[in-house]
Amino acid sequence: NGVGGAVESCGALQVKMKPKITRPPINVKIIEGLKAVLPCTTMGNPKPSVSWIKGDSPLRENSRIAVLESGSLRIHNVQKEDAGQYRCVAKNSLGTAYSKVVKLEVEGAKGIHTQFVASALQLRSFLSCPQI
């Protein structure tokens, strides 16, 4: 229309999204004493916080049990009492998402016997394992 100049405007559009579990945990069978990782990858905006439930109770983190930045659950030095049913929970201001329940089975270290073997420095040592 000849009046004034062109007007430009820039902006950012932020889409809010309730939590979604994109990589749910899976059943795990592990030998006692090893490390277990149960995956739980999520998406959402704002970024969901992830927690875990064992049985019917919230899981508490400690020196062996931690929720990683990715949302996965890591258990160091797995013990028999760690066996049970787990599920991850993703939560943000728009809602909550629950994974399916998965089972962590812990097997004893049967058939594995340890013994100390002395070896002089710079000498090669060979260890053999008997057939089970």
Secondary structure as UniProt FT lines:
FT   STRAND          17..23
FT   STRAND          28..31
FT   TURN            32..33
FT   STRAND          36..38
FT   STRAND          41..45
FT   STRAND          49..54
FT   TURN            55..56
FT   STRAND          57..58
FT   STRAND          65..67
FT   TURN            69..70
FT   STRAND          73..75
FT   HELIX           80..82
FT   STRAND          84..92
FT   TURN            93..94
FT   STRAND          95..98
FT   STRAND          102..107
FT   TURN            110..111
FT   TURN            121..122
//
